[in-house]
Amino acid sequence: MPETLPQFLIEHARNSPNKIALRERNFGIWQALTWSEYLEQVKYFCMGLVSLGLQSDETIAIIGDNRPEWVIAELAAQSARAKSIGIYQDAVVSEMIYIITHADVSFIVVEDQEQVDKILEMWSDLTGVRKVIYYDPKGLRNYTEDFLIYFPEVVQLGHAFEQENPGWFEERLAQGKDSDLAILSTTSGTTGDPKLAMLSHKSMISMGRNLMGVDPLEPKDEYVSFLPLAWIGEQMMALSCGLQMGFSVNFPEEPETVQHNLREIGPQVMFSPPRIWESLVSQVQVKIQDSSWLKQRMYHWATPIGQAMADTRFRKETPGLGLRVKYFLADWLVFQNIKDHLGLRRLKRAYTGGAALGPDVFRFFHAMGVNLKQIYGQTEINGIAVVHRDGDIKFQTVGTPIPETEIQIDESGEILMRSPAVMEGYYRNPQ
């Protein structure tokens, strides 16, 4: 049984080498990486980092939009028994200096010129960073700093390293233990500077395994990764669950094209904070107001039927024949088209967390037949500890604990949680 996330990667590459693992939309075309190609990229980027001096206890930082290079860099560091930390791409310079310094970062992987410019601005304040690796070269041709290096050049260094050290990667990967730290994940920093939660492979894998035990997904399923990979929620779905179940992870072309890309892929699972779901409801309402008289009449006829069906299910009652027939027609004529437009038509289930979702928004999606569930969790417990079960949804609650999770509320009202998914502690902040 694999003990680390990269060990799951090598297992998929052996068992399903030609199955699509990652897709990225580039210039309007979906470019795919199979599991064997994914492993190859991770392997040579890992050895390239090692040839540049990466040690097993060091940290690499990754900054940029969701791209294959992001997850390749993370798994490459973990393959060398190092760890990664994601930094939000809109972080300001002072915040980045704090995280990079506090996390003892030795390599920084960035997406583009915007992030390189930020690093240049703070370079004199950074100690211990040896190289800055960029993967979008646009606008960087005339940058001459000797610490800058292009992502494919690191991969080439990895090929040269293998010539001199055959079998090194496979040997190092096999040495990985579930107790090794996989990532440092920043907390929201509501009480000051962000704290860095130390998350081991064991904690990430156990959370993914237990969530998939409640809500299983299959290798043929699709997921669209569009929320920041620096956020634990995205790590949870794209890596903890994705690498265990072997489903395909898709990266949109740009943040502005997410809606269109969701519609093209038609994912089976989605995880988004309330603001995304609220935005989708607003979008539907605006489009209905701008639509024809007939479409408006159809929508206003179908909505109460959908709400009646949702309320019946919330009460765990069996809908009568009349309601079932009316809902079938409303779904066929209206709801399927709206879900198709939003890219939600093939969803098995969707999650929301991070804040409470308003009952009206919750009811709206259940009226359309979207299996939207609330979760409760935090960075320190790898994202999800509590989730609604299928067919047992009360929107004023967040469900029940996932397997291996114990919850207690102490006398002061503090929520106490125990599970294998709990972090090892805060990095350089034991108190």
CORBELMO-V647857 format. One record per pair of residues at least 24 apart in sequence whose C-alpha atoms are under 8 Angstrom apart, sorted by the first residue. I is the first residue (numbers start at 1). GAP is how many residues later the second one is. D is the distance in Angstrom with one decimal. If there is no record, write none. Layout:
i | gap | d
I | GAP | D
I | GAP | D
This chain:
i | gap | d
3 | 173 | 7.1
3 | 174 | 5.8
3 | 175 | 4.7
3 | 198 | 7.0
3 | 199 | 7.0
4 | 172 | 6.4
4 | 173 | 6.4
4 | 174 | 5.5
4 | 197 | 5.3
4 | 198 | 7.3
4 | 201 | 7.7
5 | 70 | 7.3
5 | 73 | 7.8
5 | 196 | 6.5
5 | 200 | 7.4
5 | 234 | 7.6
5 | 235 | 7.5
5 | 238 | 6.7
6 | 69 | 5.9
6 | 70 | 7.9
6 | 72 | 6.9
6 | 73 | 5.9
6 | 167 | 7.2
7 | 166 | 6.8
7 | 167 | 7.4
8 | 235 | 6.0
8 | 236 | 6.4
9 | 26 | 7.4
9 | 30 | 6.5
9 | 234 | 6.4
10 | 29 | 6.5
12 | 24 | 8.0
12 | 234 | 6.9
13 | 26 | 6.6
20 | 228 | 6.2
21 | 225 | 7.3
21 | 226 | 6.8
21 | 227 | 4.7
21 | 228 | 6.3
22 | 46 | 6.9
22 | 226 | 5.6
22 | 227 | 5.0
22 | 228 | 5.7
22 | 229 | 7.7
23 | 45 | 7.7
23 | 225 | 7.5
23 | 226 | 6.4
23 | 227 | 4.6
23 | 228 | 6.1
24 | 43 | 6.9
24 | 44 | 7.1
24 | 226 | 5.9
24 | 227 | 4.7
24 | 228 | 6.2
24 | 229 | 6.8
25 | 226 | 6.5
25 | 227 | 5.6
25 | 228 | 4.7
26 | 227 | 5.8
27 | 226 | 7.5
28 | 225 | 7.5
38 | 34 | 7.4
41 | 31 | 6.7
41 | 114 | 7.4
42 | 30 | 5.2
42 | 31 | 6.9
42 | 33 | 6.4
42 | 34 | 4.9
43 | 33 | 6.5
43 | 36 | 7.8
43 | 115 | 7.7
43 | 126 | 6.6
44 | 110 | 7.8
44 | 111 | 5.0
44 | 112 | 7.4
44 | 113 | 7.7
44 | 114 | 4.4
44 | 115 | 6.0
45 | 27 | 7.7
45 | 28 | 7.0
45 | 31 | 6.1
45 | 109 | 6.0
45 | 110 | 4.6
45 | 113 | 5.9
46 | 27 | 7.6
46 | 30 | 4.3
46 | 31 | 6.1
46 | 33 | 6.7
46 | 34 | 6.5
46 | 112 | 7.0
47 | 33 | 7.9
47 | 108 | 7.7
47 | 110 | 7.4
47 | 111 | 4.4
47 | 112 | 7.6
47 | 114 | 6.3
47 | 115 | 7.3
47 | 122 | 7.1
48 | 106 | 4.8
48 | 107 | 5.6
48 | 108 | 7.1
48 | 109 | 4.7
48 | 110 | 3.7
48 | 111 | 7.5
48 | 113 | 7.0
49 | 28 | 7.8
49 | 105 | 6.8
49 | 109 | 7.5
50 | 30 | 7.5
51 | 106 | 6.9
51 | 107 | 7.1
51 | 110 | 6.5
54 | 28 | 7.9
54 | 52 | 7.6
54 | 53 | 7.9
55 | 25 | 7.5
55 | 27 | 6.7
56 | 24 | 5.8
56 | 25 | 4.8
56 | 26 | 4.5
57 | 24 | 6.8
57 | 25 | 5.1
57 | 26 | 7.3
58 | 24 | 5.2
58 | 25 | 6.5
58 | 46 | 7.3
58 | 47 | 6.9
58 | 48 | 6.7
59 | 24 | 4.9
59 | 25 | 5.3
59 | 26 | 7.0
59 | 44 | 7.0
59 | 45 | 6.5
59 | 46 | 4.9
59 | 47 | 6.1
59 | 48 | 7.2
60 | 24 | 4.8
60 | 25 | 6.3
60 | 45 | 5.4
60 | 46 | 5.9
60 | 47 | 4.8
60 | 48 | 5.6
60 | 49 | 7.3
61 | 24 | 4.8
61 | 25 | 5.7
61 | 26 | 6.9
61 | 39 | 7.1
61 | 44 | 6.3
61 | 46 | 6.4
61 | 47 | 4.7
61 | 48 | 6.1
62 | 24 | 4.9
62 | 25 | 6.1
62 | 46 | 5.9
62 | 47 | 4.7
62 | 48 | 5.9
63 | 24 | 5.2
63 | 25 | 6.3
63 | 26 | 5.5
63 | 45 | 7.7
63 | 46 | 6.3
63 | 47 | 4.8
63 | 48 | 6.5
63 | 52 | 7.3
64 | 24 | 7.2
64 | 25 | 5.1
64 | 46 | 5.8
64 | 47 | 4.8
64 | 48 | 7.6
64 | 51 | 7.6
65 | 24 | 6.8
65 | 46 | 7.1
65 | 163 | 6.8
65 | 164 | 7.9
66 | 159 | 6.8
66 | 160 | 6.3
66 | 161 | 7.6
66 | 162 | 6.6
66 | 163 | 6.4
66 | 185 | 6.1
66 | 186 | 7.7
67 | 184 | 5.9
68 | 183 | 7.5
69 | 66 | 7.3
70 | 159 | 8.0
73 | 36 | 7.4
78 | 104 | 6.0
79 | 90 | 7.7
79 | 93 | 7.0
79 | 94 | 5.3
79 | 97 | 7.4
80 | 89 | 7.9
80 | 92 | 6.4
80 | 93 | 6.9
81 | 91 | 7.7
81 | 92 | 7.8
81 | 95 | 6.3
81 | 99 | 6.9
81 | 100 | 7.9
82 | 99 | 7.5
82 | 100 | 7.4
83 | 98 | 6.1
83 | 99 | 5.0
83 | 100 | 5.1
83 | 101 | 7.2
84 | 98 | 6.8
84 | 99 | 4.8
84 | 100 | 6.3
85 | 98 | 5.7
85 | 99 | 4.9
85 | 100 | 6.1
85 | 101 | 7.9
85 | 145 | 7.3
86 | 98 | 7.7
86 | 99 | 6.9
86 | 100 | 7.9
86 | 143 | 6.7
86 | 144 | 4.1
86 | 145 | 7.7
87 | 143 | 5.5
88 | 140 | 6.7
88 | 142 | 5.8
88 | 143 | 8.0
89 | 26 | 7.6
93 | 25 | 6.4
93 | 26 | 7.9
93 | 28 | 7.8
93 | 29 | 6.8
97 | 25 | 6.9
97 | 28 | 7.1
97 | 29 | 6.9
99 | 95 | 8.0
100 | 26 | 7.6
101 | 25 | 6.6
101 | 26 | 7.1
102 | 326 | 7.6
103 | 81 | 7.9
103 | 93 | 7.7
103 | 324 | 7.4
104 | 24 | 7.1
105 | 24 | 6.1
106 | 24 | 5.6
106 | 25 | 7.3
107 | 24 | 5.2
107 | 25 | 6.0
107 | 26 | 7.6
108 | 24 | 4.8
108 | 25 | 6.1
109 | 24 | 4.6
109 | 25 | 5.8
109 | 26 | 7.9
110 | 24 | 4.8
110 | 25 | 6.7
111 | 24 | 5.2
111 | 25 | 5.6
112 | 24 | 4.9
112 | 25 | 6.5
112 | 26 | 7.1
113 | 24 | 7.4
113 | 25 | 7.0
113 | 26 | 6.3
113 | 27 | 6.2
177 | 24 | 7.8
178 | 24 | 4.7
184 | 243 | 7.6
185 | 45 | 7.1
185 | 46 | 7.4
185 | 47 | 6.8
185 | 194 | 6.9
186 | 44 | 7.8
186 | 45 | 7.8
186 | 193 | 7.6
187 | 192 | 6.2
187 | 193 | 7.9
195 | 231 | 6.3
195 | 232 | 7.5
195 | 234 | 7.9
196 | 230 | 5.3
196 | 231 | 5.4
197 | 182 | 7.0
197 | 183 | 6.0
197 | 226 | 6.3
197 | 227 | 7.4
197 | 228 | 6.0
197 | 229 | 4.7
197 | 230 | 6.3
198 | 225 | 5.6
198 | 226 | 5.4
198 | 227 | 5.7
198 | 228 | 5.8
198 | 229 | 6.0
199 | 181 | 7.9
199 | 183 | 7.5
199 | 223 | 7.8
199 | 224 | 5.0
199 | 225 | 6.2
200 | 223 | 7.1
200 | 224 | 7.1
202 | 218 | 7.2
202 | 219 | 7.2
203 | 178 | 7.9
203 | 179 | 7.0
203 | 217 | 5.6
203 | 218 | 3.8
203 | 219 | 6.2
203 | 220 | 6.7
204 | 32 | 7.3
204 | 36 | 5.6
204 | 178 | 6.2
204 | 217 | 6.2
205 | 35 | 5.5
205 | 36 | 7.7
205 | 39 | 7.7
205 | 216 | 7.9
206 | 214 | 6.3
206 | 215 | 5.8
207 | 29 | 7.9
207 | 33 | 7.3
207 | 175 | 6.5
207 | 177 | 7.2
207 | 178 | 7.9
207 | 213 | 7.6
207 | 214 | 5.4
208 | 28 | 6.8
208 | 29 | 7.8
208 | 32 | 4.9
208 | 33 | 4.7
208 | 36 | 7.4
209 | 31 | 8.0
209 | 32 | 7.0
209 | 35 | 7.4
210 | 192 | 6.2
210 | 193 | 5.6
210 | 194 | 7.5
211 | 173 | 7.7
211 | 191 | 6.4
211 | 192 | 7.9
212 | 29 | 7.1
213 | 190 | 7.8
214 | 175 | 7.4
214 | 188 | 7.0
214 | 189 | 8.0
217 | 28 | 6.7
217 | 30 | 7.7
218 | 27 | 6.1
218 | 28 | 7.3
218 | 29 | 6.3
219 | 26 | 5.8
219 | 27 | 4.7
219 | 28 | 4.2
219 | 29 | 7.3
220 | 26 | 8.0
220 | 27 | 5.8
220 | 28 | 7.3
221 | 26 | 5.2
221 | 27 | 6.5
221 | 46 | 7.1
221 | 47 | 5.9
222 | 25 | 5.9
222 | 26 | 5.0
222 | 27 | 6.2
222 | 28 | 7.4
222 | 43 | 7.2
222 | 44 | 7.4
222 | 45 | 4.7
222 | 46 | 5.7
222 | 47 | 7.3
223 | 24 | 7.3
223 | 25 | 6.2
223 | 26 | 5.0
223 | 27 | 6.0
223 | 44 | 5.1
223 | 45 | 6.6
223 | 46 | 6.0
223 | 47 | 6.9
224 | 25 | 5.8
224 | 26 | 4.6
224 | 27 | 6.0
224 | 28 | 7.3
224 | 38 | 6.7
224 | 41 | 7.6
224 | 43 | 6.5
224 | 46 | 7.4
225 | 24 | 6.5
225 | 25 | 5.9
225 | 26 | 5.4
225 | 27 | 7.4
226 | 25 | 6.5
226 | 26 | 6.6
226 | 29 | 7.1
226 | 32 | 6.9
227 | 45 | 7.5
232 | 146 | 7.9
232 | 147 | 5.7
232 | 150 | 6.4
232 | 151 | 5.7
233 | 38 | 7.4
233 | 149 | 7.8
233 | 150 | 5.4
234 | 37 | 7.8
236 | 146 | 6.8
236 | 147 | 6.4
237 | 34 | 7.7
259 | 83 | 6.6
259 | 84 | 7.0
260 | 83 | 7.7
262 | 80 | 7.4
262 | 81 | 4.9
262 | 82 | 7.8
263 | 77 | 6.7
263 | 78 | 6.6
263 | 79 | 6.2
263 | 80 | 3.7
263 | 81 | 7.3
264 | 79 | 7.2
265 | 78 | 7.6
266 | 77 | 5.3
266 | 78 | 6.3
266 | 79 | 6.6
266 | 80 | 5.6
266 | 81 | 7.3
267 | 76 | 7.5
267 | 77 | 7.1
267 | 79 | 6.2
267 | 80 | 6.0
268 | 78 | 5.5
268 | 79 | 4.0
268 | 80 | 5.1
268 | 81 | 6.8
269 | 78 | 5.5
269 | 79 | 6.0
269 | 80 | 5.4
269 | 81 | 5.5
270 | 77 | 7.6
270 | 79 | 7.0
270 | 80 | 4.7
270 | 81 | 6.2
271 | 79 | 5.8
271 | 80 | 4.6
271 | 81 | 5.9
272 | 79 | 6.4
272 | 80 | 5.2
272 | 81 | 7.0
273 | 79 | 5.1
273 | 80 | 5.3
273 | 81 | 5.9
273 | 82 | 7.2
274 | 78 | 6.0
274 | 79 | 6.7
274 | 80 | 7.5
274 | 81 | 6.6
274 | 82 | 7.1
274 | 83 | 5.5
277 | 84 | 7.3
278 | 83 | 6.5
280 | 62 | 7.5
281 | 80 | 6.9
281 | 83 | 7.7
284 | 54 | 7.7
298 | 36 | 7.1
299 | 35 | 6.5
302 | 25 | 7.8
302 | 28 | 5.0
302 | 29 | 7.9
302 | 32 | 6.9
302 | 33 | 8.0
303 | 64 | 7.2
305 | 25 | 7.2
305 | 62 | 7.8
306 | 24 | 7.4
306 | 60 | 7.7
306 | 61 | 4.0
306 | 62 | 6.1
306 | 63 | 7.9
307 | 56 | 6.7
307 | 57 | 7.2
307 | 59 | 7.6
307 | 60 | 4.8
308 | 59 | 7.6
309 | 58 | 6.5
310 | 53 | 6.7
310 | 56 | 5.5
310 | 57 | 5.1
310 | 59 | 7.9
311 | 52 | 7.9
313 | 78 | 7.2
314 | 77 | 7.8
314 | 78 | 7.2
314 | 79 | 6.0
314 | 80 | 6.3
316 | 75 | 7.2
316 | 76 | 7.3
331 | 37 | 7.1
335 | 33 | 5.3
335 | 34 | 7.8
336 | 32 | 7.7
339 | 29 | 7.6
344 | 26 | 7.5
347 | 24 | 7.6
349 | 24 | 7.4
351 | 24 | 6.6
353 | 24 | 7.8
354 | 24 | 7.9
359 | 36 | 6.4
359 | 37 | 7.5
362 | 33 | 6.9
373 | 25 | 7.8
374 | 24 | 5.1
374 | 25 | 7.1
375 | 24 | 7.0
380 | 42 | 5.9
380 | 43 | 5.3
381 | 38 | 7.9
381 | 40 | 5.3
381 | 41 | 4.3
381 | 42 | 6.0
382 | 39 | 6.0
382 | 40 | 6.8
382 | 41 | 7.4
